[in-house]
Amino acid sequence: AMVFQDPNNALNAVYTVGNQLMEVGMLHLGMDEEQSFAKSVEVLTAVGIPEANEIMYAYPHQLSGGMKQRVMIAMALI
């Protein structure tokens, strides 16, 4: 998967980080919502995002640039 340089343009501002990550698991891997949520939290933790459960409910504008980049890396890993 491709990780773009500017995560501000790659993440949709009207959807939570969790919605965007879970969409990848559900559409590409055929997971249900619970499986996709668990996988998303697991991968966010793996890329070094603290309190991954809370970040799942955050919007992109609430994260720093480095955290947004890590979200994009997590999305690519899923």
C-alpha positions as CSV (number, residue, x, y, z in Angstrom):
1,A,0.0,0.0,0.0
2,M,1.1,3.6,-0.5
3,V,1.6,6.0,2.4
4,F,1.4,9.5,1.1
5,Q,3.7,12.2,2.4
6,D,0.9,14.6,3.6
7,P,-1.5,12.7,5.8
8,N,-3.8,15.8,6.0
9,N,-4.9,15.2,2.4
10,A,-5.1,11.4,2.7
11,L,-7.4,11.3,5.7
12,N,-11.0,12.3,5.5
13,A,-11.7,15.1,8.0
14,V,-15.4,14.2,8.5
15,Y,-14.8,10.5,9.6
16,T,-13.1,9.3,12.7
17,V,-9.7,7.6,12.5
18,G,-11.4,4.4,13.6
19,N,-14.0,4.5,10.8
20,Q,-11.3,5.0,8.2
21,L,-9.1,2.2,9.6
22,M,-12.0,-0.2,10.0
23,E,-13.2,0.4,6.5
24,V,-9.9,-1.1,5.2
25,G,-10.4,-4.3,7.2
26,M,-14.0,-4.7,6.3
27,L,-13.7,-4.0,2.6
28,H,-10.4,-5.6,1.8
29,L,-10.2,-8.4,4.3
30,G,-13.8,-9.3,4.8
31,M,-13.8,-8.7,8.5
32,D,-16.9,-7.8,10.5
33,E,-17.0,-4.6,12.6
34,E,-15.7,-6.3,15.8
35,Q,-12.8,-8.0,14.1
36,S,-11.9,-4.8,12.2
37,F,-12.0,-2.7,15.3
38,A,-9.7,-5.1,17.2
39,K,-7.3,-5.3,14.3
40,S,-7.2,-1.5,14.0
41,V,-6.4,-1.1,17.7
42,E,-3.7,-3.8,17.4
43,V,-2.0,-2.1,14.5
44,L,-2.3,1.4,16.0
45,T,-0.5,0.1,19.1
46,A,2.1,-1.6,16.9
47,V,3.0,1.7,15.2
48,G,3.5,3.4,18.5
49,I,0.2,5.3,19.1
50,P,-0.6,5.5,22.8
51,E,-4.2,4.9,24.0
52,A,-5.2,3.4,20.7
53,N,-8.8,2.8,21.9
54,E,-9.3,6.5,22.4
55,I,-7.6,7.5,19.1
56,M,-10.1,5.3,17.2
57,Y,-12.8,7.8,18.2
58,A,-10.7,10.9,17.3
59,Y,-11.0,13.0,14.2
60,P,-7.8,13.7,12.1
61,H,-7.7,17.3,13.1
62,Q,-7.3,16.2,16.8
63,L,-4.0,14.4,16.0
64,S,-0.5,15.8,15.5
65,G,1.1,15.4,12.1
66,G,3.3,12.5,13.3
67,M,0.3,10.7,14.7
68,K,-1.6,11.2,11.4
69,Q,1.4,9.7,9.6
70,R,1.3,6.7,11.9
71,V,-2.4,6.3,11.2
72,M,-1.6,6.1,7.5
73,I,1.1,3.6,8.1
74,A,-1.3,1.5,10.2
75,M,-3.8,1.7,7.4
76,A,-1.2,0.4,5.0
77,L,-0.3,-2.4,7.3
78,I,-3.9,-3.5,7.6
